[in-house]
Amino acid sequence: MNVRAVVSRNSGILRVAATLPALLCLAVSARAAERIVLTNGFDLVCNHHTVVEGRVRAYMKAADTDYVELNPEAIAGVETVPDPPVEVKPDVAAANPEMNVKQPSVSSKPVDAHLTASDLHQLLSKAGSEHNVDEDLLASVVKMESGGYVRATSHAGARGLMQLMPGTAQQLGVTDSFAPEQNVRGGTAYLDGLLTRYHDNIALALAAYNAGPEAVDRYHGIPPYHETRVYVARVIHEFNRRVAAREKIGHQELAAMNKGTR
């Protein structure tokens, strides 16, 4: 698995502050048995690891099908994980209603229930340009939050494409969270503020978007909530996938242009 990185936010694109494998470790099963400490300061929690042709494969599950491949030089050590990760306590969840990964229940209304890819692209492109936030990052958040359904509603009460809680929507001036343009504009403004607050650290901004900035500040990093860690890992994975696809298309177009000039 190759780790993708993109250029800084000042040029209209954001750089992932932590490596993808280190973030993917947040989404593994609670029965993970090893922690691989990386030389970059992060760690990777996995079920087990093996060495194949001089490279280390960290397996996310007991089955040898899902793994992250690492260079031995990137590993500082391996530790045993005796206990499962800390689960979210009811009182903590109650104090942070935005911390749960929102599982949207789509309204039965057929009208405007799902935007076309073109419509969503226009909304995200416009909002991203206004706030200097990468459109692919916004698209990744929308995919995780609502799956692109305009009238998605979570059990906690979050609404719309970017799953705004009523209180957050009100603070952002969003009067109708089911109005796509309002929701995307408000959600983008909120994410922009979090990126600024956490100095363009995407992982922390996404954790705060999901669990609330108070939780991130309290734990001085991504909170030990399983739902939040899964959320961060999945959004960044989707973001990197989109950036890789975008770069591939760009290289193909450039090659075609160079070929045409010969």
Contacts in CASP RR format, 6 or more apart in sequence:
PFRMAT RR
TARGET T0000
AUTHOR 0000-0000-0000
METHOD contacts of the structure
MODEL  1
MNVRAVVSRNSGILRVAATLPALLCLAVSARAAERIVLTNGFDLVCNHHT
VVEGRVRAYMKAADTDYVELNPEAIAGVETVPDPPVEVKPDVAAANPEMN
VKQPSVSSKPVDAHLTASDLHQLLSKAGSEHNVDEDLLASVVKMESGGYV
RATSHAGARGLMQLMPGTAQQLGVTDSFAPEQNVRGGTAYLDGLLTRYHD
NIALALAAYNAGPEAVDRYHGIPPYHETRVYVARVIHEFNRRVAAREKIG
HQELAAMNKGTR
1 20 0 8 1.000
1 21 0 8 1.000
1 68 0 8 1.000
1 69 0 8 1.000
3 19 0 8 1.000
3 20 0 8 1.000
3 21 0 8 1.000
3 240 0 8 1.000
4 16 0 8 1.000
4 20 0 8 1.000
4 240 0 8 1.000
4 243 0 8 1.000
4 244 0 8 1.000
5 15 0 8 1.000
5 16 0 8 1.000
6 13 0 8 1.000
6 14 0 8 1.000
6 15 0 8 1.000
6 16 0 8 1.000
6 134 0 8 1.000
6 243 0 8 1.000
7 13 0 8 1.000
7 15 0 8 1.000
8 14 0 8 1.000
8 15 0 8 1.000
8 200 0 8 1.000
9 15 0 8 1.000
9 132 0 8 1.000
9 133 0 8 1.000
9 134 0 8 1.000
9 195 0 8 1.000
9 200 0 8 1.000
12 132 0 8 1.000
12 134 0 8 1.000
13 134 0 8 1.000
13 243 0 8 1.000
14 133 0 8 1.000
14 134 0 8 1.000
14 137 0 8 1.000
14 195 0 8 1.000
14 200 0 8 1.000
14 202 0 8 1.000
15 200 0 8 1.000
15 202 0 8 1.000
16 202 0 8 1.000
16 203 0 8 1.000
16 236 0 8 1.000
16 239 0 8 1.000
16 240 0 8 1.000
17 200 0 8 1.000
17 201 0 8 1.000
17 202 0 8 1.000
17 203 0 8 1.000
17 204 0 8 1.000
18 42 0 8 1.000
18 203 0 8 1.000
19 38 0 8 1.000
19 40 0 8 1.000
19 42 0 8 1.000
20 236 0 8 1.000
20 237 0 8 1.000
20 240 0 8 1.000
21 38 0 8 1.000
21 44 0 8 1.000
21 58 0 8 1.000
21 68 0 8 1.000
21 70 0 8 1.000
22 38 0 8 1.000
22 40 0 8 1.000
22 42 0 8 1.000
22 43 0 8 1.000
22 44 0 8 1.000
23 203 0 8 1.000
23 232 0 8 1.000
23 233 0 8 1.000
23 236 0 8 1.000
23 237 0 8 1.000
24 44 0 8 1.000
24 60 0 8 1.000
24 68 0 8 1.000
24 233 0 8 1.000
24 237 0 8 1.000
25 32 0 8 1.000
25 43 0 8 1.000
25 44 0 8 1.000
25 45 0 8 1.000
25 46 0 8 1.000
25 68 0 8 1.000
25 233 0 8 1.000
26 45 0 8 1.000
26 222 0 8 1.000
26 229 0 8 1.000
26 230 0 8 1.000
26 232 0 8 1.000
26 233 0 8 1.000
27 60 0 8 1.000
27 229 0 8 1.000
27 230 0 8 1.000
27 233 0 8 1.000
27 234 0 8 1.000
28 45 0 8 1.000
28 46 0 8 1.000
28 47 0 8 1.000
28 60 0 8 1.000
28 61 0 8 1.000
29 47 0 8 1.000
29 60 0 8 1.000
29 61 0 8 1.000
30 84 0 8 1.000
30 85 0 8 1.000
30 87 0 8 1.000
30 226 0 8 1.000
31 47 0 8 1.000
31 84 0 8 1.000
32 45 0 8 1.000
32 46 0 8 1.000
32 47 0 8 1.000
32 60 0 8 1.000
32 81 0 8 1.000
32 84 0 8 1.000
32 85 0 8 1.000
33 46 0 8 1.000
33 47 0 8 1.000
33 48 0 8 1.000
33 80 0 8 1.000
33 81 0 8 1.000
34 45 0 8 1.000
34 46 0 8 1.000
34 47 0 8 1.000
34 48 0 8 1.000
34 49 0 8 1.000
34 58 0 8 1.000
34 78 0 8 1.000
34 79 0 8 1.000
34 80 0 8 1.000
34 81 0 8 1.000
35 43 0 8 1.000
35 44 0 8 1.000
35 45 0 8 1.000
35 46 0 8 1.000
35 78 0 8 1.000
35 79 0 8 1.000
35 80 0 8 1.000
35 81 0 8 1.000
36 43 0 8 1.000
36 44 0 8 1.000
36 45 0 8 1.000
36 46 0 8 1.000
36 49 0 8 1.000
36 56 0 8 1.000
36 58 0 8 1.000
36 70 0 8 1.000
36 75 0 8 1.000
36 77 0 8 1.000
36 78 0 8 1.000
37 43 0 8 1.000
37 75 0 8 1.000
37 76 0 8 1.000
37 77 0 8 1.000
37 78 0 8 1.000
37 79 0 8 1.000
38 44 0 8 1.000
38 70 0 8 1.000
38 74 0 8 1.000
38 75 0 8 1.000
38 76 0 8 1.000
39 73 0 8 1.000
39 74 0 8 1.000
39 75 0 8 1.000
39 76 0 8 1.000
40 74 0 8 1.000
41 76 0 8 1.000
44 58 0 8 1.000
44 68 0 8 1.000
44 70 0 8 1.000
45 81 0 8 1.000
45 85 0 8 1.000
46 58 0 8 1.000
46 59 0 8 1.000
46 60 0 8 1.000
46 67 0 8 1.000
46 68 0 8 1.000
47 59 0 8 1.000
47 60 0 8 1.000
47 61 0 8 1.000
47 62 0 8 1.000
48 58 0 8 1.000
48 59 0 8 1.000
48 62 0 8 1.000
49 56 0 8 1.000
49 57 0 8 1.000
49 58 0 8 1.000
49 59 0 8 1.000
49 78 0 8 1.000
50 56 0 8 1.000
50 57 0 8 1.000
50 59 0 8 1.000
51 57 0 8 1.000
51 72 0 8 1.000
54 72 0 8 1.000
55 69 0 8 1.000
55 70 0 8 1.000
55 71 0 8 1.000
55 72 0 8 1.000
56 69 0 8 1.000
56 70 0 8 1.000
56 71 0 8 1.000
56 72 0 8 1.000
56 75 0 8 1.000
57 67 0 8 1.000
57 68 0 8 1.000
57 69 0 8 1.000
57 70 0 8 1.000
58 67 0 8 1.000
58 68 0 8 1.000
58 69 0 8 1.000
58 70 0 8 1.000
59 66 0 8 1.000
59 67 0 8 1.000
60 66 0 8 1.000
60 67 0 8 1.000
60 68 0 8 1.000
85 224 0 8 1.000
85 226 0 8 1.000
85 229 0 8 1.000
86 224 0 8 1.000
86 225 0 8 1.000
87 226 0 8 1.000
88 99 0 8 1.000
88 100 0 8 1.000
88 225 0 8 1.000
88 226 0 8 1.000
88 227 0 8 1.000
92 99 0 8 1.000
92 215 0 8 1.000
92 225 0 8 1.000
93 99 0 8 1.000
93 100 0 8 1.000
96 211 0 8 1.000
96 212 0 8 1.000
96 214 0 8 1.000
96 215 0 8 1.000
97 156 0 8 1.000
97 165 0 8 1.000
98 156 0 8 1.000
98 158 0 8 1.000
98 165 0 8 1.000
98 168 0 8 1.000
98 209 0 8 1.000
98 210 0 8 1.000
98 211 0 8 1.000
98 212 0 8 1.000
99 210 0 8 1.000
99 211 0 8 1.000
99 212 0 8 1.000
99 215 0 8 1.000
99 223 0 8 1.000
99 225 0 8 1.000
99 227 0 8 1.000
99 228 0 8 1.000
100 154 0 8 1.000
100 155 0 8 1.000
100 156 0 8 1.000
100 210 0 8 1.000
100 227 0 8 1.000
101 144 0 8 1.000
101 210 0 8 1.000
101 227 0 8 1.000
101 228 0 8 1.000
101 230 0 8 1.000
101 231 0 8 1.000
102 145 0 8 1.000
102 146 0 8 1.000
102 154 0 8 1.000
102 155 0 8 1.000
102 156 0 8 1.000
102 158 0 8 1.000
102 163 0 8 1.000
103 154 0 8 1.000
103 155 0 8 1.000
104 145 0 8 1.000
104 146 0 8 1.000
104 147 0 8 1.000
104 149 0 8 1.000
104 152 0 8 1.000
104 153 0 8 1.000
104 154 0 8 1.000
104 160 0 8 1.000
104 163 0 8 1.000
105 152 0 8 1.000
105 153 0 8 1.000
105 154 0 8 1.000
105 155 0 8 1.000
106 113 0 8 1.000
106 149 0 8 1.000
106 151 0 8 1.000
106 152 0 8 1.000
106 153 0 8 1.000
107 113 0 8 1.000
107 149 0 8 1.000
107 151 0 8 1.000
107 152 0 8 1.000
107 153 0 8 1.000
109 151 0 8 1.000
112 150 0 8 1.000
112 151 0 8 1.000
112 180 0 8 1.000
113 149 0 8 1.000
113 150 0 8 1.000
113 151 0 8 1.000
114 148 0 8 1.000
114 149 0 8 1.000
114 150 0 8 1.000
115 123 0 8 1.000
115 148 0 8 1.000
115 150 0 8 1.000
115 161 0 8 1.000
115 180 0 8 1.000
119 180 0 8 1.000
120 139 0 8 1.000
120 142 0 8 1.000
120 148 0 8 1.000
120 161 0 8 1.000
120 180 0 8 1.000
121 135 0 8 1.000
123 161 0 8 1.000
123 180 0 8 1.000
123 181 0 8 1.000
123 184 0 8 1.000
124 135 0 8 1.000
124 138 0 8 1.000
124 139 0 8 1.000
124 142 0 8 1.000
124 184 0 8 1.000
124 188 0 8 1.000
125 135 0 8 1.000
127 133 0 8 1.000
127 138 0 8 1.000
127 184 0 8 1.000
127 185 0 8 1.000
127 186 0 8 1.000
127 187 0 8 1.000
127 188 0 8 1.000
128 134 0 8 1.000
128 135 0 8 1.000
128 138 0 8 1.000
128 188 0 8 1.000
130 185 0 8 1.000
130 188 0 8 1.000
131 188 0 8 1.000
131 189 0 8 1.000
131 191 0 8 1.000
131 192 0 8 1.000
132 192 0 8 1.000
133 188 0 8 1.000
133 191 0 8 1.000
133 192 0 8 1.000
133 195 0 8 1.000
134 239 0 8 1.000
134 243 0 8 1.000
136 239 0 8 1.000
136 242 0 8 1.000
136 243 0 8 1.000
136 246 0 8 1.000
137 191 0 8 1.000
137 202 0 8 1.000
137 239 0 8 1.000
138 162 0 8 1.000
138 184 0 8 1.000
138 188 0 8 1.000
138 191 0 8 1.000
139 238 0 8 1.000
139 242 0 8 1.000
140 235 0 8 1.000
140 236 0 8 1.000
140 238 0 8 1.000
140 239 0 8 1.000
140 242 0 8 1.000
141 162 0 8 1.000
141 191 0 8 1.000
141 206 0 8 1.000
141 209 0 8 1.000
141 235 0 8 1.000
142 148 0 8 1.000
142 161 0 8 1.000
142 162 0 8 1.000
142 184 0 8 1.000
143 238 0 8 1.000
144 231 0 8 1.000
144 234 0 8 1.000
144 235 0 8 1.000
144 238 0 8 1.000
145 152 0 8 1.000
145 158 0 8 1.000
145 160 0 8 1.000
145 161 0 8 1.000
145 162 0 8 1.000
145 163 0 8 1.000
146 152 0 8 1.000
146 160 0 8 1.000
146 161 0 8 1.000
146 162 0 8 1.000
146 163 0 8 1.000
148 161 0 8 1.000
149 160 0 8 1.000
149 161 0 8 1.000
150 160 0 8 1.000
150 161 0 8 1.000
150 178 0 8 1.000
150 180 0 8 1.000
150 183 0 8 1.000
151 159 0 8 1.000
151 160 0 8 1.000
151 178 0 8 1.000
152 159 0 8 1.000
152 160 0 8 1.000
152 161 0 8 1.000
152 163 0 8 1.000
153 159 0 8 1.000
153 160 0 8 1.000
154 163 0 8 1.000
156 165 0 8 1.000
157 165 0 8 1.000
157 166 0 8 1.000
158 164 0 8 1.000
158 165 0 8 1.000
159 166 0 8 1.000
159 169 0 8 1.000
159 177 0 8 1.000
159 178 0 8 1.000
159 183 0 8 1.000
160 177 0 8 1.000
160 178 0 8 1.000
160 180 0 8 1.000
160 183 0 8 1.000
161 180 0 8 1.000
161 183 0 8 1.000
161 184 0 8 1.000
162 183 0 8 1.000
162 184 0 8 1.000
162 186 0 8 1.000
162 187 0 8 1.000
162 188 0 8 1.000
162 190 0 8 1.000
162 191 0 8 1.000
164 172 0 8 1.000
164 174 0 8 1.000
164 177 0 8 1.000
164 183 0 8 1.000
164 186 0 8 1.000
164 187 0 8 1.000
164 190 0 8 1.000
166 177 0 8 1.000
168 190 0 8 1.000
169 177 0 8 1.000
169 183 0 8 1.000
169 186 0 8 1.000
172 186 0 8 1.000
172 187 0 8 1.000
172 189 0 8 1.000
172 190 0 8 1.000
173 186 0 8 1.000
174 182 0 8 1.000
174 183 0 8 1.000
174 185 0 8 1.000
174 186 0 8 1.000
174 187 0 8 1.000
175 182 0 8 1.000
176 182 0 8 1.000
177 183 0 8 1.000
190 209 0 8 1.000
191 205 0 8 1.000
191 209 0 8 1.000
193 205 0 8 1.000
194 204 0 8 1.000
194 205 0 8 1.000
194 208 0 8 1.000
194 209 0 8 1.000
194 213 0 8 1.000
195 201 0 8 1.000
195 202 0 8 1.000
195 205 0 8 1.000
197 205 0 8 1.000
197 208 0 8 1.000
197 213 0 8 1.000
198 204 0 8 1.000
198 205 0 8 1.000
198 208 0 8 1.000
198 216 0 8 1.000
202 236 0 8 1.000
202 239 0 8 1.000
203 222 0 8 1.000
203 232 0 8 1.000
203 236 0 8 1.000
204 216 0 8 1.000
204 221 0 8 1.000
204 222 0 8 1.000
206 231 0 8 1.000
206 232 0 8 1.000
206 235 0 8 1.000
206 236 0 8 1.000
207 215 0 8 1.000
207 216 0 8 1.000
207 221 0 8 1.000
207 222 0 8 1.000
207 223 0 8 1.000
207 228 0 8 1.000
207 229 0 8 1.000
207 231 0 8 1.000
207 232 0 8 1.000
208 215 0 8 1.000
208 216 0 8 1.000
210 227 0 8 1.000
210 228 0 8 1.000
210 231 0 8 1.000
210 232 0 8 1.000
211 223 0 8 1.000
211 225 0 8 1.000
211 228 0 8 1.000
215 223 0 8 1.000
215 225 0 8 1.000
215 228 0 8 1.000
216 222 0 8 1.000
216 223 0 8 1.000
222 228 0 8 1.000
222 229 0 8 1.000
222 232 0 8 1.000
223 229 0 8 1.000
END
